[in-house]
Amino acid sequence: MFPNVVGTPQEQVHEAGMSWIELIPLARCRGSGGTFVAAGGRELAVFLLDDPERIVVIDNSCPHAGGNLSGGQVAGNVVQCPWHQWKFDLDRGVCTHSDLARLRRYRCEVRSGVVWVDVSGDVDAPVVE
């Protein structure tokens, strides 16, 4: 069902440099749009996408003017900011009009029916060893 599903929190493997926090029960995620969650000192938008089923977690604020992305319309894997209608590809984390406008996406997993997020970094950030 979800490619990023792992075992219970007790079974998780903590990788160096990651900071996982429990975010929201999967059952509370809207299937037709985003869900706002405040956690870890951040305002996040959680998207439950399908074909294939997956979770995407981003900062809730649009990089253009700070619009509430969790309140935007979703079509496929694209969210439209409700303020100025900028559209973002949630899988790539970029604006559909210009790759220069980027979203901060977070690593996330579903564990025992709960969405967990790694707030230590951006999923697209280079790994420093």
N, C-alpha and C positions, 0 to 999 in steps of 0.2 A: 504494500500500500504506500507507505512513505519511505523513500530511499534513505532518509536521514533518521531512521528509527533505531534506537539502541535500547539496551536493557534498563533496569532500574537504576536510580541514582547511586545505589550501593555498588552496582556493577560497572559504573562508568570508569573510564581511564582518563586521568587528568594529564593533559599534555602540558609541557612546560610553556609558560607564558599565557595560558588561557585562564579566563575567569568566567565560569559558567554560572548563571543565575536562573532560577525557576521563573518563568514568565507568565504563562496563562494556560489553563486547561484547553486542550484542543477543541473540546465541545463548545467552548465559548467563542471560537474564531468564526467570523462571518464568512460564509462560502462565496458570497457575491460581492465582497468588498473588503476593505481593511478594518482592522480592529485596533483601537488606540490602547496602549498600555504604557503606564509610567513605571519604570523599574530601573534600579541601578543608577539613579540620578539622571536618567535619560527619558525622553519622550519618544516612544517607538511606535511603528505601525507594523502590524502582523498581517500578512496576506496568506490565505489558504487558497492555493491555485490548483487547478486540475489539468489532466492530460499532459504529463503524468501528475499525480497528486504530489504536492510539495508545499513546504512552508518557506516564505521569504520574510525576513525581518529587516526593516530599514529605519533610519531616523525619520520621525514623523514630519519634519519640516522640509518643505520644498526648497531646493537650493536657489531658486529664482527670487522668491519674495517671502518665504516662510509659511506658505499655505499648508493646511492640515491634510497631508496625503492620505491618512487613514479614512478621511471623509470623501475621497475622490472616487469617481466611477472607475470600475475595472472592466476591461474587455480583454479576455485571454490573459496575457502576461503583461498588459500595459495598464498603468494607473494614470488617470488624468487629474491634475491638480484642480481643485474646485475654484481657486482664485483667478488664475489667468490661463487655464486650460493647457498648460504645458503637460506633455505626455512623457512617461518614463517606462522603459523596458525594465521590468522588475528582475528578470533573469540576468541581464547584463549590467544593471545599475546605471544606465545612461539615458539621457533625453533622446527621444526618437528623432529630434530635429538636429541635434548636435551632440557629439560625444564629449564636448567640453563641459556640459552640465551633467554632473554625476551625483548619484545617491550613495550614501554610506550604507552598505549592506553588512549584516552580521552573520557569522556562523550560527546555525541553529540546528536543533535536534528535537525529536519527539521521544520522550521517555515515559513509558507507562501512562500514555494519554495526556502528557503535559509537555508544552513547548518550553524548551530551555534555550538560552541564548548566551553566546560568548561575547561579553561586553569589553574584552581586552583589545579587540582590534577589528578592523574592517576585513571582510571576507576577501576583498580584492587587494588588500595591502600585501606588499612583498614580505616574504618570510625572511627574517634575519637570523642567521645561525651563529 
